Amino acid sequence: KEALDIFVDIDDLYGAAFTWDSPVALHFGIGDPEQGDHCYQQAIALYRKLGDSYNEADIYANLLHQHTQVGNHDAAHQARQQAIAILNDLEPDAAAQIRARLDPTPTATPVGL
């Protein structure tokens, strides 16, 4: 919380977005996917405000895997669709790494763990 306040105070939206993104795997790992989703949504809103489509799509790919790991398949599908919509507007080389992560596998490890 303190780091987030500092980034907001100095108007560092990238720092704030990264701070929102950081604890997500922990929230999903301890069984609090709602809080994890909330954190991701805050990061997505900041990346969108910054016009950073790459990181926005990356967050959706992370969200896809987190929801898949906890069995929230509808939410995982929504995250995948959001990522695809963004990736279709990115340069193909920039989108390739994220696009490769959009098909979750049963052995996938949650991002950040």
C-alpha positions, 0 to 999 in steps of 0.5 A: 500500500505504501509503494502504491501511495508513493507512485500515485503521489509522484504521478508514476502510473507505470509504477502504480500499475506494476504495484497493483500487478505484483500481489496478484499471484499471492491473492490467487494462491491463498484462495482470494481470487476476487482480490487478485482480480481486483488488483489486475483490474486496477493495473489494466485500467492504468495501462489502458490510461497510459495507452500501453496495450502490450502490458494490458494484454499481458495482464489479461494473459496472466489473469487467464492463467490465474483463473484457470488454476483456480477453476474459474473457467468463465473468467479465464475465457473472458480474460483470453478474449480480452487479450486476443482483442488487444493483440489483434491491434498490436504489431505481430512480433510484439504480440507473439510472446503473449499470444503463445501464453493464451492456451493454458495447459493443465501443467501450467504454473500460476504466474508469479509462483 
